[in-house]
């Protein structure tokens, strides 16, 4: 342990419950010196930033040598969009998704959520000097017993039953979310 403080960042002040441990901050401009993060958690946030490249550049700038960020990321092609719980909502171009959202009565605009694909996420991180180690398969194997939905449990078991390379390709394409460790490229 380094003895460094644990701090959380939130863009919306209304969601800050403990101001001693949380601060208002934009993920594209973290109020941190270079190399300040030994370990970070970016849990389902990438889709809320307008510029994925800047997000990864800011993570890289803020990461200490040898530091890591645990990154969970939703799949653009997840069957159920996780924010509004509408099937295929994130699959559509923004104007169509906005119409679907309005029609559902669950929102007015679908223009501030930017899901992408596994490959696009990995390439964006790589362009900014980060490596994403995909932990999805391991997390599913270790956490399968925690799935609350029967269909989710069955799908995960089915995916894990497919042999090696085919399983990895299937998870990259169809897993509703992925789990990564982000680190500087070419560093331990």
C-alpha positions as CSV (number, residue, x, y, z in Angstrom):
1,X,0.0,0.0,0.0
2,X,1.2,3.5,-0.8
3,X,-0.7,5.4,1.8
4,X,-2.2,7.6,-1.0
5,X,-5.8,8.7,-0.4
6,X,-8.8,7.0,-2.0
7,X,-10.8,9.6,-4.0
8,X,-13.9,9.2,-6.2
9,X,-14.9,11.5,-9.0
10,X,-18.4,12.4,-10.2
11,X,-19.5,14.9,-12.8
12,X,-22.8,15.7,-11.1
13,X,-22.5,17.3,-7.7
14,X,-25.9,16.0,-6.7
15,X,-24.5,12.4,-6.6
16,X,-21.7,13.3,-4.2
17,X,-22.5,11.9,-0.7
18,X,-19.1,12.2,1.0
19,X,-17.3,15.3,0.0
20,X,-14.3,14.3,2.0
21,X,-13.7,11.3,-0.4
22,X,-15.4,12.6,-3.6
23,X,-14.9,15.5,-5.9
24,X,-16.6,17.0,-8.9
25,X,-14.5,16.2,-12.0
26,X,-14.8,15.7,-15.7
27,X,-13.1,12.4,-16.8
28,X,-11.6,14.2,-19.7
29,X,-9.8,16.7,-17.3
30,X,-9.0,14.9,-14.0
31,X,-7.7,17.2,-11.3
32,X,-4.7,15.1,-10.7
33,X,-1.0,15.4,-11.3
34,X,0.6,13.2,-13.8
35,X,1.2,9.6,-12.5
36,X,-1.1,10.0,-9.5
37,X,-3.2,6.9,-9.9
38,X,-1.8,3.6,-8.6
39,X,-5.1,1.8,-9.0
40,X,-8.4,3.2,-10.4
41,X,-11.9,1.9,-11.1
42,X,-13.8,3.2,-14.1
43,X,-17.0,1.3,-13.8
44,X,-19.3,1.8,-16.7
45,X,-18.2,5.3,-17.5
46,X,-16.6,5.2,-20.9
47,X,-20.0,5.5,-22.7
48,X,-20.7,8.8,-21.0
49,X,-17.6,10.6,-22.4
50,X,-17.9,12.4,-25.7
51,X,-14.3,11.8,-26.7
52,X,-13.0,8.3,-26.1
53,X,-9.5,9.1,-27.2
54,X,-9.3,12.0,-24.7
55,X,-10.7,9.7,-22.0
56,X,-7.9,7.2,-22.6
57,X,-5.2,9.9,-22.9
58,X,-6.3,11.3,-19.6
59,X,-6.2,7.8,-18.0
60,X,-2.7,7.3,-19.4
61,X,-1.5,10.7,-18.1
62,X,-2.9,10.0,-14.7
63,X,-1.6,6.5,-14.3
64,X,1.5,5.9,-12.2
65,X,4.2,3.7,-13.7
66,X,3.0,0.2,-13.1
67,X,-0.5,1.5,-12.3
68,X,-3.7,-0.1,-13.4
69,X,-7.3,0.9,-14.0
70,X,-10.1,-1.7,-13.7
71,X,-12.5,-0.8,-16.5
72,X,-15.9,-2.3,-17.0
73,X,-17.5,-1.5,-20.4
74,X,-20.9,-2.1,-21.9
75,X,-21.2,-3.5,-25.4
76,X,-22.9,-1.4,-28.1
77,X,-24.6,-4.6,-29.2
78,X,-25.9,-5.8,-25.9
79,X,-29.4,-7.1,-26.3
80,X,-30.8,-4.8,-23.6
81,X,-29.4,-1.2,-23.4
82,X,-28.5,-0.9,-19.7
83,X,-29.5,2.7,-19.0
84,X,-33.1,2.6,-20.3
85,X,-33.6,-1.2,-20.4
86,X,-34.9,-1.0,-24.0
87,X,-33.9,-3.9,-26.3
88,X,-31.4,-2.9,-29.1
89,X,-31.6,0.8,-28.2
90,X,-27.8,1.3,-28.4
91,X,-27.6,-0.5,-31.8
92,X,-29.3,2.4,-33.6
93,X,-28.0,5.7,-34.9
94,X,-28.7,8.5,-32.5
95,X,-31.7,10.0,-34.4
96,X,-33.5,6.6,-34.5
97,X,-32.5,5.7,-30.9
98,X,-33.9,9.1,-29.8
99,X,-37.2,8.3,-31.5
100,X,-37.4,4.9,-29.8
101,X,-36.6,6.5,-26.5
102,X,-39.3,9.1,-26.9
103,X,-41.8,6.5,-28.1
104,X,-41.1,4.4,-24.9
105,X,-41.7,7.4,-22.7
106,X,-38.4,6.8,-20.8
107,X,-36.5,9.8,-22.1
108,X,-36.2,12.7,-24.6
109,X,-32.8,12.3,-26.3
110,X,-30.3,9.5,-26.7
111,X,-27.3,11.7,-27.5
112,X,-25.2,11.5,-24.4
113,X,-24.4,7.8,-24.4
114,X,-21.8,6.5,-26.7
115,X,-21.4,2.7,-26.6
116,X,-18.9,1.1,-28.9
117,X,-17.6,-2.4,-29.8
118,X,-14.8,-4.4,-28.2
119,X,-12.4,-3.8,-31.1
120,X,-13.0,-0.1,-31.2
121,X,-12.5,0.2,-27.5
122,X,-9.2,-1.7,-27.6
123,X,-8.0,0.3,-30.6
124,X,-8.9,3.6,-29.0
125,X,-6.9,2.7,-25.8
126,X,-4.0,1.5,-27.9
127,X,-3.8,4.7,-29.9
128,X,-3.4,6.6,-26.6
129,X,-0.7,4.3,-25.3
130,X,-2.8,2.0,-23.1
131,X,-3.1,-1.7,-23.2
132,X,-6.4,-3.3,-22.3
133,X,-6.1,-6.8,-20.8
134,X,-9.4,-8.5,-21.3
135,X,-10.6,-10.2,-18.1
136,X,-14.1,-11.0,-19.3
137,X,-13.7,-14.7,-19.6
138,X,-12.1,-15.0,-16.1
139,X,-14.7,-12.8,-14.5
140,X,-17.5,-14.9,-15.9
141,X,-15.9,-18.1,-14.8
142,X,-15.4,-16.8,-11.3
143,X,-18.7,-14.9,-10.9
144,X,-21.1,-17.1,-12.8
145,X,-22.8,-18.2,-9.5
146,X,-23.8,-14.6,-8.8
147,X,-25.9,-14.1,-11.9
148,X,-29.4,-13.2,-10.8
149,X,-31.2,-13.7,-14.0
150,X,-31.7,-17.3,-15.2
151,X,-31.3,-16.4,-18.8
152,X,-28.1,-14.5,-18.1
153,X,-26.8,-17.5,-16.1
154,X,-27.7,-19.9,-18.9
155,X,-26.1,-17.7,-21.6
156,X,-22.9,-17.3,-19.6
157,X,-22.7,-21.1,-19.0
158,X,-23.3,-21.7,-22.7
159,X,-20.6,-19.2,-23.7
160,X,-18.1,-20.7,-21.3
161,X,-18.8,-24.2,-22.7
162,X,-17.5,-23.2,-26.1
163,X,-13.8,-24.1,-26.7
164,X,-10.9,-21.5,-26.3
165,X,-10.6,-19.1,-29.3
166,X,-14.2,-19.5,-30.4
167,X,-15.3,-18.6,-26.8
168,X,-13.1,-15.5,-26.8
169,X,-14.5,-14.3,-30.1
170,X,-18.0,-14.9,-29.0
171,X,-17.5,-13.0,-25.7
172,X,-15.9,-10.0,-27.6
173,X,-18.9,-9.9,-29.9
174,X,-21.9,-10.8,-27.7
175,X,-21.0,-10.3,-24.0
176,X,-23.3,-7.4,-22.7
177,X,-20.2,-6.1,-20.9
178,X,-16.5,-6.6,-20.8
179,X,-14.0,-6.4,-17.9
180,X,-10.5,-5.0,-18.5
181,X,-7.3,-3.9,-16.7
182,X,-5.9,-0.9,-18.4
183,X,-2.1,-0.1,-18.1
184,X,0.6,1.8,-20.0
185,X,1.7,-0.1,-23.1
186,X,5.2,-1.7,-22.9
187,X,5.3,-1.4,-19.1
188,X,5.0,-4.1,-16.4
